[in-house]
Amino acid sequence: MGNSFYTVKVLGSPTEFMDRIIFGVCILTVYLGLLVSPILFFSDYGGFTIKNPVHMANIKINFLV
């Protein structure tokens, strides 16, 4: 019981235009989503974050031997 889309299509025949467009758009959308969504989520442009109110900080470490 194979996949009917693979069994009906003759091996080596050209792929239909709409199949190429649909799969190309889907794959491109997923790739762009994976690349761009973290950048937008963690940047100021995403709208999910607020400006950092901390402008300066000091840390002092003392060692007692």
C-alpha positions as CSV (number, residue, x, y, z in Angstrom):
1,M,0.0,0.0,0.0
2,G,2.1,2.8,-1.3
3,N,1.5,6.6,-1.4
4,S,-1.0,7.1,-4.3
5,F,0.7,10.3,-5.4
6,Y,4.0,8.4,-5.9
7,T,2.5,5.3,-7.4
8,V,0.3,7.2,-10.0
9,K,3.1,9.4,-11.2
10,V,5.5,7.8,-13.7
11,L,9.1,7.8,-12.6
12,G,11.0,10.5,-14.4
13,S,8.0,12.5,-15.6
14,P,8.1,16.3,-15.0
15,T,6.6,17.7,-11.9
16,E,3.5,19.8,-12.3
17,F,3.9,23.6,-12.1
18,M,1.5,24.1,-9.2
19,D,3.2,21.3,-7.2
20,R,6.6,23.1,-7.6
21,I,5.1,26.4,-6.6
22,I,3.2,25.1,-3.6
23,F,6.1,23.1,-2.2
24,G,8.6,25.9,-3.0
25,V,6.5,28.5,-1.2
26,C,5.9,26.3,1.8
27,I,9.6,25.4,2.2
28,L,10.7,29.0,1.7
29,T,8.2,30.2,4.2
30,V,9.4,27.7,6.8
31,Y,13.0,28.5,6.2
32,L,12.4,32.3,6.4
33,G,10.3,31.8,9.5
34,L,13.0,29.8,11.2
35,L,15.6,32.5,10.3
36,V,13.6,35.7,10.9
37,S,11.3,34.8,13.8
38,P,14.1,34.6,16.5
39,I,15.5,37.9,15.3
40,L,12.2,39.6,15.5
41,F,11.3,38.0,18.8
42,F,14.4,39.1,20.6
43,S,14.9,42.5,18.9
44,D,13.4,45.8,19.6
45,Y,11.4,45.6,16.4
46,G,9.4,42.6,17.5
47,G,7.3,44.5,20.1
48,F,7.6,41.7,22.6
49,T,10.4,43.4,24.6
50,I,10.8,46.7,26.3
51,K,13.8,48.9,26.4
52,N,16.5,47.9,29.0
53,P,16.3,50.4,31.9
54,V,19.8,49.5,33.1
55,H,22.4,51.8,31.7
56,M,25.4,51.0,33.9
57,A,26.4,48.4,36.5
58,N,29.4,47.7,38.7
59,I,30.6,44.4,40.2
60,K,33.2,44.2,43.0
61,I,34.7,40.9,44.0
62,N,36.9,40.5,47.1
63,F,38.9,37.3,47.9
64,L,39.8,36.6,51.5
65,V,42.8,34.2,51.7
